[in-house]
Amino acid sequence: MAFEGLASKLQEAMKKLKGKGKLSEKDIKDAMREVKLALLEADVNYKVVKDFVKNVGEKCLGKEVMESLTPAQQVIKIVNDELTNLMGGSESKLSFKDNGITVFMLVGLQGAGKTTMCGKLALDLKKKHKKPLLVACDIYRPAAIKQLQVVGKSIDIPVFAMGDKMNPVDISKAAIQHAKDNDLNVVIIDTAGRLHIDEELMDELKNIKNEVEPNDILLVVDSMTGQDAVNVAETFNSKLDLSGVILTKLDGDTRGGAALSIRAMTGKPIKFVGMGEKMNDIEVFHPERMASRILGMGDVLTLIEKAQAAIDEKTAKELGDKMLSQEFNFDDYLAAMSQMKKMGPLSKMLEMLPGVNTSAMKGLDLSQGEKTLKVTESIIYSMTAKERKNPSLISSNSSRKKRIAKGSGTSIQEINKLLKQFEMMKKFTKQFKGGKGMSKKGLFGNFPF
């Protein structure tokens, strides 16, 4: 979980302040000491930590906070605002040409996840109605071209390659012409990386930059490398004048030091973050939302955006109409589960809810919900098409239940439980339609997800 250690420590420090009435200067200094330790343990650059704590401390000791009726809330707001500023203040958008071809050049060290991120970025832009082309300019790493082609095929996005004998500058120029000829409007160049920074690598990247004049040069860095990520960013920026950074593997970095240090140390914004292994696990980086997550205040806007992107509006409306008309069956039940699963793992959704304590979540077995989904799917898939459309055929027929239990590797008790949940859900929706109100659990209170 991203920022897990930092989030739990900062939330604990803020909780202590909330437990007090009026705050003294000592209370503020004690809290700032805990904030400082939390940031250093999260591998945030020492200079960044020093400046951050100084700014926050001075503002917290101001008259406005010390004489406030809700001083703890004021301190939390100051910490939230300063965290937001530290990470860039607001979203930094990509630069698109009004007409013609927009070129994005992705650079970075070998192993940072550059090739995969090219695919993730292309898919994200495709969803936003752009027409991207992936360009294979890494002619040195074995199978790099093949890897990009596999990525492109998996997301149905064309890949331009000229083999490993051509010059990357020539490949880039030819790719832009290919995009023009094929009515594609975004070119994403996957450049070569090294295990370390060297002059040969930088010269090649400079040559590509000078020839194709990219709209954005985006550095892809592995957030789990901590301070090394900041050092890499500083070096690439000095040579190429980056326009932004993409952090990969942020979901696996419990510290988050790179995300909190890069903007302050390089002056370059974080534009995207990779939050998982799947091709759609890419998020626009919103500093204010990330600060809110770190302090346990949730990220409802991102949750809503994920729902809008994942759930098909037409399908959702059809399912809702069927539920209210009592025509809902197990085929529809499967469709509803499929829509919910598109939003991602339960743990990632919970992280975005306000008031969720990350340290408390650590002890929860969130996989139970995923297991319940799989069991439910197995049971429904073991029914015949006729049974799925007419669940009442199963209710009073023990032989059908035995067959379904055997086919799904479950028990008759689990079949009965699912049937009961299904009937209760239909009753609730019937009440809802009739305007009699809803149960405390809500319209979907008895759905197993």
Beta strands, then each sheet from edge to edge (+ up, - down):
strand 1: 102-107
strand 2: 132-136
strand 3: 159-160
strand 4: 186-190
strand 5: 216-222
strand 6: 244-248
strand 7: 270-274
strand 8: 282-284
sheet 1: 3+ 2+ 4+ 1+ 5+ 6+ 7+ 8-
end
